[in-house]
Amino acid sequence: MIGDLSAVREVWAQRSQARTRADLLYLLYVVALSVLVFAPPALQMSGTFLARPDVLPVLLDPLAPPIITAVSLAAAGAMVLLGAVRGPALLAPFFTATLAASGIRRRTVLWRPLTRALLLPVLAAVTVTSLIAVTLVSDGAATAAGAAWFVLAALGAGLWLGVAWLAGELLGSGHRRLLAGGLLALAALSTALPQAPGLGGAYPVEAAQPMLWALLLLGTGILVTAAGIIQLDRLRGSVLREQSERWSSVTTVATTGDLAGAAGTFRTPPSAGRRLPAIGSRPLVLLYARRDAVTWLRSPERLAVGVVVALLAAAALAGSTQLTGPLAWGAVLLGVTALWGAAGTLVDGIRHGIHTLGAPTLFGQSAAAQVILHSIAPTLLLSVLAALGGAATMLGAGHESGTLEAVLLPTALAPVLIAGRARDAAKGPMPLALTTPMPTPQGDMAVIPMLAWQSDAILLAILSGAVLAGLGMLGPSWLLAGAAILTVGMGLLAWLRLRALRR
């Protein structure tokens, strides 16, 4: 095998659909011009819109810098865990088998996909910080120089996030869990420091040394990125092959319109607790709770992510009760979506119960009974996590007076989401009528009902969260009554879908 990729690139460039150098230069020109033309006005309009009396106090709060640091550290921990499932240095299965498994150094093969993947966390960090900086500058609370240093620090923080992503792909399971746990612990500790380090240290409002933190983050980010490229030679072939095949399956299933199937394909198999006994003595409620607990413990990383996401989602929902305007509804949207995702890590038992539909009742419980019994433990755990996350957030922020109302919103939403997950699990195949072409002067619009059918679960969850947030303004009794009605309604819809599948 040759020692470089020159011959391979020459053959690859001769394929029928290959872009020429002129095509690539034109593409770069279009992208750069679009960013320069559309990004500044869009940021300016967004910053002017967000420079409101109900948004600026949050951005000017003394807790804003440590919260930004904590969020960046928690995001790094999440990227480490993501690297175990889909790392940044990844090729298609064919190129993984032919190039990454060849005698060519892996850094020579994988540095390009790694560089492209690093653009995702870098752009995300720069976009969010640019929006915050423009908002503060529009109000006059920050200078243009301070905003520039903040965005430059975000560029370095984005590189660090990309390296954390790569570390999750490089490390084994034990070291990966230790690193992710350490980052989450640092995120929790950073909120108690008198001066926020890292990205929060470059916050454009009353930052002591924004230039120092910006240059430090950017310089170290470039160094660790270069070190990460060198470490690509240490990537294990089994990891590359497994992740490449999984990602190829996910993209194939997703392009067919089956988003739920794609999410199931993306899920890693259980990796721990094979000797944990999942079957015990009655009563049935405890037996099914034990089965659910064993299922959770057999995927410890997935459970840890679900617990952390549930706590953060509850914090966002609790914080929304103390806000008004776009920040309040943005926190509700973010919190409901995150809590819905966290609920998905706890309802494997519900999915299993529905999958037994039509099979012999070996243990004497029907599919509907299994769904009900498997719903108890996830509902209790998600409710407890929601209460803990909401209460800790409110007490930590010093809002003891409104703690009860803030905790009720995420806690009351938990059973609604679990019932919604049961309804979603009983969805069944997509009706063929939704794939019928709908030609219009604007093109074929058949994709719209397909997307609506695929996303109905999350849309219902967001709508339920918005309804409960609105009812919470009327009082706790309204909120609890609305949660009870929504839970019963979701359960009824799940039962109707089960009955339709049984036919």
N, C-alpha and C positions, 0 to 999 in steps of 0.2 A: 504494500500500500504506500502511496506517495506521502511525503511528509507535510504537504500543504494542500490547500484547497483550490489552487489555481486551475488545475485541469477540471475539477468538479464544477467550478463556477463557469468555466468556458462551455461545458456541455449544458449546464442548466440555463445559461443565457441563450442557447440556441433553440429552446423549446418554442412551440408555436405562439403561446400567449405571453412570452417574455417581454418585459418592458425594456426599452432601450435606455441608454444613458440620457438621451434627450427627454424621454418620458419621465424619468426620475427627477431630472432637474426642473421640468415643468410642474410636476406634482409638488415639489418642495416650494417652488415659486408661488403656486396657488395657495398652499397652506400658510406660508409666511405672510402673504398679502392679506389673506382672509383674517388672520389673527391681528395684524396691524390695523386693519380697517374696522373690524367689528368688535374686537375685545375692548379697546379703550372706551368707546361710547357706551357699551353694555355695562362695563364696570362703573362708569360715572353715573349712569342712570340708576343702577342698583344701589350705589352708595348714597346718592341723593334721596332715594326712596326710603332707605333704612335709617337715615339720619333723623329719627323721630324721637319724641320724648319717651316713648315706651320701649325703645331699643337702646338708645345711648346709655342710660343708667346701667344696663347690664354690661356693656362694653367698657364702661368707665369704672366698674366696680373693682376694688382692690383684689378680689379673688379671681379676676379674669386671667392674669398671667399664670398663676399656679394651675388653674383649670386647663389652660392651653397646654402647659407642660404635661399634665397628667393625661390629657387626651392623646398627645403625641406618643407618650410611653405606652399607653394601653393599645394604641393602634400598632405600635411596633410588636407588642406581644401577640396581637391577633395575626399580624403578618408572619410571625414565626410559625404559628400553628397552621396558617394557610399553606406555607411552604411544604408541609407534610403531605398535602393533597395535590396541590398544583404549584410547582415551583416556577420561578421566573426564567430559568435556563432550561427550556424545553423545545424539542423539535417534534415533527410528525413521526409516527412509528417507523415509516420507511427510512427516514434520514437518521433516526436514532439507531436502527439496526445496522445501517450501512456506514454511517460516518462516525457517530459517537462511539460505536463499538469497534472501530478500526484502529490502526496504529497511529492515526493523527492525534495530536494532543487535544484533549477535550476543550481546553480554553480557546483553541483555534476554531473549533466547530461551534461552540456555544456562546461566544462573546456577543455575537450579533443579536440572537434572541434575548439574551440577558439585557442588553442595552435597550432594546425596544420595550421590554417589560418594565424597566426602571422608569420609563416615561409616565407610567400610570400613577405611582405614588407621588412622583415629583410634580406632575400637573395638578393632582388633587390638592397637595399641600399648598402650592403656589396660588391656585384659584381661590381657596378658602381664605388664606391670609391676605390676598389682594383685596378681596371683598371687605374684610374687616378694616384694612388699612385705608381704603378709599372712603369708607363710611366715616372713620374718625377724622380724616383730612377734610371731608366735606363739612363737618361740623366745626372745624377749627381746633379740635382737641388734640391733634397730632400734626407734626410738620411733615413735609414731603420727604425730608432726609430720613426721619425716623421710620416712615412707612417703607421707604426703599430698603433700609437695613432689615426691617421685619420680613419683607418678601424675600430678601437674599438669605436670611436665616431659614426661611421655609424651604428654599431650594436645597440647602444642606440637610435639613430634616427629612425632606423627601428622599434624598440619597440614602440616609440612614434607614429609612423605612424599607427601601429596596434591598439593602444589605441584610436587614432582619428577615425579609422574605427569602433571600437566598440561604441564610443560615438555617431556616426551617427545612430547606431541601437538602442541605449538606449534613446536618446533625442526625444522630440516631434518636430513637424515641425518648430515651431517658434524658439525655442532654437537652433535647428540644423542649421537653416539658419543664425542665429546670430553668432554662433561659426564659421561656414564656412566663413562668411563675415569678421569676425575679423581676422582669419588666413590669408586670402587674403590681408587684409589691412596691417597686419604685414609684409607680404612678400614684399609688395610695399615699406614700410617704411625702411625695413632692408637694402635696397640698398643705402640709404642715410647716414647710420651710418659710423663714421670714422673707427671703428673696427667691423668686422663681428662677431655676436654672434652665438651660436649654432654650427651646423656642420661646418660652414665656419670658426669659431674660431679655429678649429683643423686642418685647411688646412696645409699640410706639408711644404709649402713655406712661410717663414717669419712669422709664427704664433707666437704670443706673449706667449700664455699659452696653447699649444695643450694638454698637459697631464691633465690640469684642466678641460678643456671642454670635453675631452674624458671620464674622470671619472664621471663628472657631468651628462653628457647625459646617460651614461650607468647606473649609480646608480639610477637616477630619472626614467629612462625607466623601470628598474626592479620594482621599487616601484609602478609606475602607472599601470604596467601590473598586479601586485598582487592586487591592488585596483580594477582594472577592473574585475578580476575574482570574487571578492567579490560582485561587483555590478551586476553580472549576475542574481542574485535573483530579480532584479528590471525589468528585461525584460518582456514586456507585451506579454501575450499569443496571442493577435490578430496580433501583429507584427510578432511573430515567425511563426504563422500559414500562414499568407499572404506571407511572404518571402519564406517559405519552399515550399509552393505550386507553387509559381512563378518560383523558381529555378528548381524545379522538372519538370515543363513544359518546361522551357528553355532547360534543358539538354536532355529531351526526343525529342524535335523538332530538336535540334542540331545533335543528333546522327543519325537522318534520312537523314542528309545532307542539310537540309533547314536552312542555316545560316541566311538568311534574315528574315525568320519566327521566328527564335530564338531571333533575335534582337528586333523584334516587340513584342514578348511575354515578353521580359525583361523590356519593357517600362512601367512605372507606369501610371495609369489613371490620368486625370486632377484633381487637388486638390484645385483650387482657381478660382475666377472670374466667378462664375456661373451666376451672374446677369449682366455681361457685354454684351451689345447688339452687336450681330455680324452682324446684317442686318440693312442697312441704305439706303439712297437715292443714286441714280446714280451720276456721271458716274461709269461705271463698273470697271475701273482701281482702283478708290478709294474704291469702295465697296469691291473688292477682297483684297485690301491691308488692309482694316479694318478687314475683316474676318481672314486674316493671323495674324494680330496683336493680336486679341482676342485669337486666338489659342495659340500663344506664351505666353500670360499673364496667361492663365489658367494652365500652368505648369511652375511656376516661377523658381523652382530649375533647371529644365532642360534648360530653357532659360539662366539662369545665367551661368551654366556650358558651354553652347554653346558659349556665348559671351566671357568668359574668355579664353576658348580654342582657339577661333578664333583670339583673340589678341595675345596669345602666339605663335600660328602658324604663324601669320604674322611677329612676331618678329624673329622667326627662319628663315623664308624665306628672310626677309630683311637682317638679319645677314649673310646669305649664300653668298650674293653679295660681302661681304668684306672679305671672306675667300677663300682659295684654297685647293685643295687636298681632302682627305677623310672627313675632317670636313665640307667642303662646301657641298658635295653631301650628307653627313649624315644629315646636317641641312635641305637640300631640301627634303629628304625623310621624315624626321620627320615633317617638316612643312606642306607638302602636305597631309600626312596622317591625321594630326590633323585638318587641315582646312576641309578636306573631312568629318571627324567626326562631326565638328561643323556645317557644312552645313546640316547634317542629322537632326539637331534639328529645322531647319527652314522650312522644305519642307513638312510638314504634309498636307498642302493644295494641293500640287502637287499629293501626294498619294491619297488624297480624290477624286481629279478630275479623276484620272485613275480608281479608284474603281467604279465611276459612269458609266463606259463604259458599254453599253448595257441597262442601265436603262432609263426610260422616261426622256426627257429633260424638267424637271419641271420649270426651270428658263430661258429656251431659249438658253442656251449655251451648245455646245457639249463638250465631254470630252477633245478634243484637245484644244478648246478655254479655258476651265477651267485651263488646265495645263499651257497654255501661260500666262493667267491672274494671276495665283497663283505663277508664276515664277518671277514676277516683284519685289515684296516687298522683298523676300529673296535675290535676286541678289543685290538690292540696299543696304540692311542692311549688307550683308556679304562683299560687296565692301567697305563700309564705315568703318567697323571694321578692314578690312585688311589694309586700308590706315592709320587708326589711330594707329594700332599696329606697322606697319612698320615705320611710321614717328616718333612715340614716342621712339622707340628703337634706331633709328639712331641719333636723336637729343640728347637723353640721353647719348649715347656713344661718342658724339662730332664729328660725321661724317656728318657735314652739307653739304659738297660738293657732297656726293654721295646719298643724301636723295631721290632725285627724282627717280633715277634708282632703288633704293632699294624698294621704295613704289610701283613702277609699277609692280613688279613681283607678290606679293600677290594680288594686286588689279585686275590685268588682269586675274589672275587664278580664281577669284571668280565666274564670269559668266560661265566659263568652267565647274566648279564643280557643279553648280546648274543645268546646262543642263545635265551633267552626272548623277545627281541624278534623273532627270526626265526619262532619259533612263533606269536607274536601276529600278525605280518604275514600269515601263512598261514591266518588264522582263517576267512575266508569269511563268507558271510551268516548271520544268526541263523536257526536252525531255526524254522519256523512253529509247531512243537509247543510252544515256550516261550511263545507268545502266547495259548495256550488259557486261557480264564478259569478261575479256581479259587475259586469262591464259598465263603465260610465265614461263620460268625456275626460275624466281625470285618470282613468285607468281601472284596473280590477280592484274593487274594494272588498273582496271576499276575506282579506286578511283581518279586517276590523272585527267581524263577529268571532273569528277564531281567537284573536287576542282577548276579546271580552270574555269568551268562554274559559280561556286558560287562566285569566287573572281575576275571575269572579271572587275567589276566596279572599285574596288580599284586599280587594276593593271593599268587600263586605266587612272585613275586619277594620279597615280604616274608617268606614262609615259608622260602624258600631262605636269605635273610639271617639269619633267626633260627636255622636249623639250623647254618649255618657259624659263627655267633657261639657257639653251644653247643659245637660241636666244637673251636673254638679254645681253649676252657678245658682240653681234654684234651691239647693239644699241636699243634705245626705239622704233623706228619705226618697227624694226623686231619683237620685243616683242609684240607690239600691233597688228600687222598683224597676227602673229601666234595665239594670243589669239582669234582674230575674226574668223579665219579659224577653230580652234578647237571648238569654241562655236557653230558655224554653223554645223560642222560635228556631234557633240554630239546631237544637236537638230534634225538633219536629222535622226540619228539612233533612237532617241526616237520616231519620227513620224513613222518610219518604224515598230517599235515594236507595236505602237498603232494600226497601220493598220492591223498587223498580229493578234492582239488580237480581233479586230473587226470582223474577219472572222468567 
